[in-house]
Amino acid sequence: MSLDLQRSASEPITSIDMLLAGFRSAEKPRSKHLLGLEHEKFIYPIQGASQVAYEGPSGIGTLLERLAPAGYTPFRETPTSPVIALQKGMLTISLEPGGQFELSGSPWRTAREAHAENLAHLDEVKAAAGALGLRLVALGYRPFGTPQAMSWMPKTRYVAMRQSLPERGRLAHNMMLMTSTGQVSLDWENEADCVRKTVLVARLAPLLVALYANSPLVDGKPSGYLSFRSRVWDEVDPTRCGYLRSFFDGSFSYRAYVEWALDAPILFLRRRGEYLRPKMTFRQFIQQGFEGSPADMSDWTDHLSTLFPEVRLKKVVEVRGADCVSAPMTGALAALWRGLLYDRSAMEEGERLLPKLSYEEHLAFHDTARRQGLAGRLGNHELHRLAGEMVAIARRGLERLDAADAPLLEPLADVAASGRSPAQAVLDVWERDPRPEALLRHFTL
């Protein structure tokens, strides 16, 4: 997504073919396929359990300032605005609305390179945070507090989203302020390859949710979900979240994604150095324009960044189903999808792993995964066994593709074999000692 208030002039959209061409332009030969890793985490005081605000001597802004001298370029929306991100080459450190600290890593050939970059980043941030009396915590949802008690990061885009999204779903602010995740981005060769990868990720996503479920507590109590982070997305905006029906009926394509995206409401338009909030879908914007200006390709790029399906298309395929977890489990996330999606035989095995489900059946599968995690079932199949086989398929893919990445999967294989999602450990700690400081200490990175 763009960090800047300003936007470059761009070509007006005159046909849907222009939007399709954007996806075609992202096609790459298999020999050039890379992957990227994103890892969000919460920042808390070492001696407390309250959110860390942007302002103050131990605030998020000060943490960014301490990191900047290590070769980063600070980013401000205007010359007098606060620093909201740091950039170094292809790497970006940015802030989610509630101060979640996000690494958007560089594109790498291997999962181990992406993992190494994340480890170096975590070491750097932990050192800077420790000097300020802060710590990094790996959980998928803030276990204590409510959105109403949270402060917002000083980013103009979030002001627009803060106003627009709650009109579409009652948990929009929970998503923005209270959740933390890990994501992987991958390339595709052509439309057929993109379709296969996107559909496979969508079909396997509930197993990913179960393996990475790490958010069972809400405001200090068990929520009834092992991944409440996943539950939150149900009530953000049904037009831009969840799954596309075309993932499951054989009709998915570039055009299917474009048509779906066109019918999502616009969250904002960047104009005149501001974020404006027109009440229209992107399709209506193309048809009608706004304030005398046509929709252009820069607007479309912004719009694609405000869509949040379980599998998102931009210039890459984004896998979005994992809660924030430990660094080894995050490295395993990159290895899992490299092994599953970049080896042809592994893709074929992955496509045969689960029974073909309808859209409605898949939603029920997803709900089971986020409620029960690896202890759930899909018909006669135990989810932990299905998840274990998914990890084994990825391992076989990596052994054919690049065996040096395969050891990264060991923590994930152990979780699957245990039959216990990470959230079970959170509940165990909470039952022994429900004090906020004790729980946060246990899951400090």
C-alpha positions in Angstrom: 0.0 0.0 0.0 1.1 3.5 -0.5 2.5 5.4 2.5 2.1 8.8 0.9 -0.7 11.4 1.0 0.3 12.5 -2.5 -0.4 10.4 -5.6 1.2 10.3 -9.0 -0.9 11.1 -12.1 -2.1 7.9 -13.7 -3.9 6.7 -16.8 -7.7 7.0 -16.6 -9.5 3.6 -16.6 -11.5 3.2 -19.8 -12.1 -0.6 -19.7 -12.0 -3.6 -17.5 -9.2 -4.9 -19.8 -6.9 -2.4 -18.3 -7.5 -3.9 -14.8 -6.9 -7.4 -16.1 -3.7 -6.2 -17.7 -2.4 -5.2 -14.3 -2.5 -8.8 -13.2 -1.0 -10.0 -16.4 1.9 -7.6 -15.9 2.7 -9.4 -12.7 3.3 -12.8 -14.4 6.9 -14.1 -14.1 8.7 -17.2 -15.3 9.1 -19.9 -12.6 12.8 -19.3 -12.5 12.2 -15.8 -11.1 9.6 -16.6 -8.5 10.4 -15.1 -5.1 8.6 -14.9 -1.8 8.1 -12.2 0.8 7.3 -12.5 4.6 5.4 -10.1 6.7 5.4 -10.3 10.5 3.3 -8.1 12.8 3.7 -8.0 16.6 2.4 -6.1 19.5 4.5 -3.7 21.6 3.9 -3.6 25.3 5.6 -2.1 28.3 7.9 -4.6 30.1 6.2 -3.6 33.3 2.7 -3.4 32.1 -0.1 -4.7 29.8 -1.4 -1.4 28.4 -1.1 -0.4 24.7 1.9 1.7 23.9 0.8 5.0 22.3 2.7 6.8 19.6 3.6 9.8 21.7 5.9 9.9 24.7 9.5 9.1 25.7 8.8 5.3 25.5 6.2 5.6 22.7 6.1 4.0 19.3 7.4 7.2 17.6 10.4 7.1 19.9 11.0 3.4 19.0 11.1 4.3 15.3 13.5 7.1 16.0 15.9 4.7 17.8 15.8 2.3 14.9 16.3 4.9 12.2 20.1 5.3 12.5 20.6 1.7 11.5 20.5 2.5 7.9 16.8 3.3 7.6 15.1 6.2 5.8 12.3 7.6 7.9 9.0 8.2 6.1 6.6 11.1 6.9 3.4 11.9 5.1 4.4 15.5 5.0 7.7 17.3 6.0 6.2 18.2 9.4 4.3 15.0 10.0 5.4 12.3 12.5 7.5 9.4 11.3 5.1 6.5 10.4 7.5 4.1 8.7 11.2 3.2 8.1 12.5 2.0 4.8 15.8 0.2 3.9 16.0 -1.1 0.3 13.0 -3.3 -0.3 12.3 -3.7 3.5 9.7 -1.6 5.2 8.9 -1.2 8.9 5.4 0.2 9.2 2.7 0.6 11.8 -0.8 -0.9 11.9 -3.5 1.4 13.3 -3.0 0.3 17.0 0.8 0.5 16.9 1.3 -3.1 15.8 4.9 -3.2 14.5 5.1 -4.7 11.0 8.0 -5.9 9.0 7.2 -6.1 5.3 10.3 -8.0 4.2 12.3 -8.0 1.0 11.5 -10.5 -1.8 13.7 -13.5 -1.5 14.4 -16.7 -3.4 14.3 -18.9 -0.4 12.2 -19.2 2.8 15.4 -19.3 4.9 16.5 -15.9 3.6 13.2 -14.4 4.5 13.4 -16.0 7.9 16.9 -14.7 8.5 15.8 -11.2 7.6 13.0 -11.5 10.1 15.3 -12.8 12.8 17.7 -9.9 12.2 14.8 -7.4 12.3 13.5 -8.9 15.6 16.9 -8.7 17.2 17.2 -5.0 16.1 13.7 -4.1 17.4 14.1 -6.0 20.6 17.3 -4.1 21.4 15.8 -0.7 20.7 12.6 -1.6 22.5 14.4 -3.0 25.6 16.2 0.3 26.0 12.8 2.0 26.2 11.3 -0.5 28.6 9.3 -2.1 25.9 8.8 -5.7 24.7 7.5 -7.5 21.6 4.7 -9.9 22.1 3.5 -12.7 19.7 -0.2 -13.1 19.9 -2.9 -12.9 17.2 -5.3 -10.6 19.2 -4.7 -8.3 22.2 -5.7 -10.5 25.1 -6.6 -7.6 27.4 -8.4 -4.3 26.8 -11.0 -3.1 24.3 -10.8 -1.0 21.1 -12.4 1.9 22.9 -9.4 2.2 25.2 -6.8 2.2 22.4 -5.1 5.1 20.8 -4.5 5.4 17.1 -1.3 5.9 15.1 -1.0 9.2 13.3 -1.5 8.1 9.8 -4.0 9.9 7.6 -5.1 6.7 5.8 -6.2 5.2 9.1 -8.4 8.2 9.8 -10.3 7.5 6.7 -10.5 3.8 7.4 -11.5 4.5 11.0 -14.5 6.4 9.7 -15.5 4.2 6.7 -15.1 0.6 7.9 -17.4 0.7 11.0 -20.2 1.6 8.6 -19.7 -1.8 7.1 -19.1 -4.0 10.2 -19.2 -3.7 13.9 -15.7 -5.3 14.5 -13.8 -3.1 12.1 -12.0 -1.2 14.9 -11.2 -4.6 16.5 -9.5 -5.6 13.3 -7.5 -2.4 13.0 -6.4 -2.0 16.6 -6.5 -5.5 18.2 -5.2 -8.0 15.6 -1.7 -9.1 14.6 -0.8 -11.6 11.8 1.9 -13.2 9.7 1.6 -13.3 5.9 3.5 -14.7 2.9 3.5 -13.2 -0.7 4.2 -15.4 -3.7 4.5 -15.0 -7.5 2.7 -16.7 -10.3 3.7 -17.7 -13.9 0.5 -17.0 -15.8 -3.3 -16.8 -15.2 -3.7 -20.6 -15.0 -0.9 -20.8 -12.4 -2.4 -17.8 -10.4 -5.8 -19.5 -10.4 -4.4 -22.8 -9.2 -2.4 -21.2 -6.4 -5.1 -18.9 -5.2 -7.8 -21.7 -5.2 -5.4 -24.1 -3.4 -4.6 -21.6 -0.7 -8.3 -20.8 -0.3 -9.1 -24.5 0.1 -6.3 -25.1 2.6 -6.7 -21.9 4.5 -8.8 -23.4 7.4 -5.9 -25.8 8.0 -3.6 -22.8 8.2 -5.9 -21.1 10.6 -5.9 -24.2 12.8 -2.1 -24.5 12.7 -1.5 -20.9 13.6 -4.5 -20.1 15.8 -3.0 -18.0 18.6 -5.7 -15.6 19.8 -8.2 -17.3 22.3 -8.6 -14.4 24.8 -10.7 -11.3 24.5 -10.7 -8.7 27.2 -9.1 -11.1 29.6 -11.4 -14.1 29.1 -11.6 -17.1 26.7 -13.6 -16.1 23.6 -14.8 -19.5 22.5 -12.5 -19.3 19.5 -8.9 -20.4 19.3 -8.4 -17.8 16.6 -10.6 -14.8 17.5 -8.5 -12.8 15.1 -10.1 -14.9 12.3 -13.5 -14.4 13.8 -13.1 -10.6 13.7 -13.0 -10.6 9.9 -16.6 -11.8 9.7 -17.8 -8.3 10.8 -15.4 -5.9 9.0 -17.0 -5.7 5.6 -18.6 -8.7 3.9 -18.1 -7.2 0.4 -14.2 -7.1 0.8 -13.4 -9.9 3.3 -13.6 -13.7 3.5 -13.8 -16.0 0.5 -15.0 -15.5 -3.1 -17.6 -18.0 -4.2 -15.6 -18.4 -7.4 -12.8 -20.0 -5.4 -15.0 -23.1 -5.0 -17.2 -23.4 -8.1 -14.4 -23.6 -10.8 -15.0 -20.1 -12.1 -12.1 -18.2 -10.5 -10.0 -16.1 -12.9 -8.4 -12.7 -13.2 -11.8 -11.4 -14.3 -13.6 -13.0 -11.5 -11.4 -11.2 -9.0 -11.7 -7.9 -10.8 -15.5 -8.2 -11.0 -15.6 -8.9 -7.2 -13.3 -6.0 -6.4 -15.3 -3.6 -8.5 -18.4 -4.2 -6.4 -16.6 -3.4 -3.1 -17.2 0.2 -1.7 -14.3 2.6 -2.0 -12.8 3.3 1.4 -11.0 6.4 0.3 -9.6 8.4 -2.6 -6.4 10.3 -2.4 -7.0 13.8 -3.8 -5.6 17.2 -3.1 -3.3 15.8 -0.4 -6.3 14.4 1.5 -8.2 11.1 1.9 -11.7 11.6 0.6 -14.6 9.2 1.3 -17.0 9.0 -1.6 -20.0 6.7 -1.1 -19.8 4.5 -4.1 -18.4 1.2 -5.3 -15.4 1.2 -7.5 -17.6 0.1 -10.4 -19.8 3.2 -9.9 -16.6 5.3 -9.7 -15.5 4.1 -13.1 -19.0 4.9 -14.5 -19.6 8.2 -12.8 -16.2 9.7 -11.9 -15.8 11.8 -8.7 -15.9 15.5 -8.5 -15.3 15.7 -12.3 -12.3 13.4 -12.2 -12.2 9.9 -13.7 -11.1 6.8 -11.9 -7.5 6.0 -12.8 -5.0 3.1 -12.3 -3.5 4.7 -9.2 -7.0 4.7 -7.6 -7.3 1.0 -8.5 -4.0 0.1 -6.9 -5.2 1.8 -3.7 -8.5 0.0 -3.9 -6.9 -3.4 -4.2 -4.9 -2.7 -1.0 -8.2 -2.1 0.9 -9.6 -5.6 0.0 -9.0 -8.3 2.7 -10.0 -11.8 1.4 -8.3 -14.8 2.9 -6.2 -14.9 -0.3 -5.5 -11.5 -1.8 -4.3 -10.6 -5.3 -2.2 -7.6 -6.1 1.1 -8.0 -7.9 1.5 -11.1 -5.7 -0.7 -13.8 -4.1 -1.0 -12.9 -0.4 -1.7 -15.7 2.1 -3.5 -14.0 5.0 -4.9 -16.7 7.4 -2.2 -16.9 10.1 -2.2 -15.4 13.6 1.0 -13.8 14.8 3.2 -16.5 16.3 6.8 -17.0 17.3 9.7 -16.4 15.0 10.4 -20.1 14.2 6.7 -20.6 13.4 6.8 -17.5 11.2 9.7 -18.9 9.3 7.8 -22.1 8.9 5.0 -20.1 7.3 7.3 -19.0 4.5 8.6 -22.6 4.0 5.1 -24.1 4.0 3.8 -22.1 1.1 7.1 -22.2 -0.9 7.0 -26.0 -0.6 3.3 -26.2 -1.5 3.0 -23.7 -4.3 6.4 -23.7 -6.0 6.7 -27.4 -6.6 4.3 -28.9 -9.2 4.0 -32.3 -7.6 3.3 -30.7 -4.2 0.6 -28.6 -5.7 -1.0 -31.8 -7.2 -0.8 -33.5 -3.8 -2.3 -30.5 -2.1 -5.2 -30.4 -4.5 -6.0 -34.0 -3.5 -5.7 -33.5 0.2 -9.2 -32.4 1.0 -12.6 -33.3 -0.3 -14.1 -30.7 -2.7 -16.4 -28.5 -0.7 -19.1 -26.1 -1.7 -18.8 -22.4 -0.6 -21.2 -23.0 2.3 -19.4 -26.2 3.4 -16.0 -24.4 3.3 -17.3 -21.6 5.5 -18.4 -24.2 8.0 -14.9 -25.9 7.8 -13.3 -22.5 8.4 -15.5 -21.8 11.4 -14.6 -25.2 12.9 -10.9 -24.4 12.4 -11.0 -21.0 14.1 -13.1 -22.3 17.0 -11.5 -25.7 17.7 -8.2 -25.4 16.0 -6.3 -28.7 15.4 -8.8 -30.5 17.7 -11.6 -30.0 15.1 -12.8 -32.4 12.4 -13.8 -32.2 8.8 -16.3 -35.0 8.5 -14.4 -38.1 9.5 -11.0 -36.4 9.3 -9.2 -35.0 12.3 -7.8 -31.5 11.4 -4.5 -32.2 13.1 -3.9 -35.2 10.8 -4.9 -33.2 7.7 -2.6 -30.4 8.8 0.2 -32.8 9.4 -0.2 -34.2 5.9 -0.2 -30.6 4.5 3.1 -29.9 6.2 4.5 -33.3 4.9 3.5 -32.4 1.4 5.3 -29.1 1.7 8.3 -30.8 3.0 8.4 -33.2 0.1 8.0 -30.2 -2.2 11.0 -28.4 -0.6 13.1 -31.6 -0.7 12.6 -31.6 -4.5 12.9 -27.9 -4.9 15.5 -26.8 -2.3 16.2 -29.2 0.6 17.9 -26.5 2.7 14.5 -24.9 3.4 12.9 -28.1 4.6 14.2 -27.9 8.3 12.2 -24.7 8.7 9.1 -26.8 8.8 10.0 -28.7 11.9 8.2 -26.5 14.4 5.1 -26.6 12.3 5.3 -30.4 12.0 5.6 -30.6 15.8 2.5 -28.5 16.3 0.5 -30.6 13.9 1.7 -33.8 15.6 0.7 -32.5 19.0 -2.9 -31.9 17.9 -2.8 -28.6 19.9 -3.0 -25.2 18.2 -0.7 -22.5 19.7 -3.8 -21.0 21.4 -4.0 -24.0 23.7 -0.7 -22.9 25.3 -2.1 -19.4 25.7 -5.1 -20.8 27.6 -2.9 -23.1 29.7 -0.8 -20.1 30.8 -3.9 -18.0 31.5 -5.5 -20.7 33.6 -2.4 -21.0 35.7 -2.0 -17.2 36.1 -4.5 -14.9 34.5 -2.6 -11.7 35.4 -1.9 -9.7 32.2 1.8 -9.2 32.9 2.3 -12.9 33.4 0.7 -13.9 30.1 2.5 -11.2 28.1 5.8 -12.2 29.6 5.3 -15.8 28.5 4.7 -14.8 24.9 7.4 -12.2 24.6 9.5 -12.6 21.5 
